[in-house]
Amino acid sequence: MILNSRIIGIDDLGLSIPIEFTFALHYGQTAFQAPGKTGSVISESVNYIFHLGMKKAEPGRLTISGDVPEETFPEGLKNLFSNAGVFEGIPVHHSKRFVYE
């Protein structure tokens, strides 16, 4: 989706301006609630991913918290990510940025 953001914006959404997506990935746990009965499901994981996406993630990148299991990503893709420091006590990695100029 990041690489195809221009195509998605123009062809699928009919926009005349370029768009960029911001993605953040975190692994956590929260209490299950049946669909329609979620009410105000609040947990540390939900709070963290919200803050990660709003305060640390950057447009045109995939931001991944250190809580995501390492085996989630194939070995060949690991060189696409760099250390982005620590956010709220958890190490964070950013993908390389994909831009169109």
HELIX and SHEET records of a PDB file:
HELIX    1   1 SER A    5  ILE A    7  1                                   3    
HELIX    2   2 ILE A    8  ASP A   12  3                                   5    
HELIX    3   3 GLU A   44  HIS A   51  1                                   8    
HELIX    4   4 LEU A   52  LYS A   56  3                                   5    
HELIX    5   5 GLU A   70  THR A   72  5                                   3    
HELIX    6   6 GLU A   75  LEU A   80  5                                   6    
SHEET    1   A 4 PHE A  23  LEU A  25  0                                        
SHEET    2   A 4 LEU A  62  SER A  65  1                                        
SHEET    3   A 4 ILE A  90  SER A  95 -1                                        
SHEET    4   A 4 PHE A  81  PHE A  87 -1                                        
END                                                                             
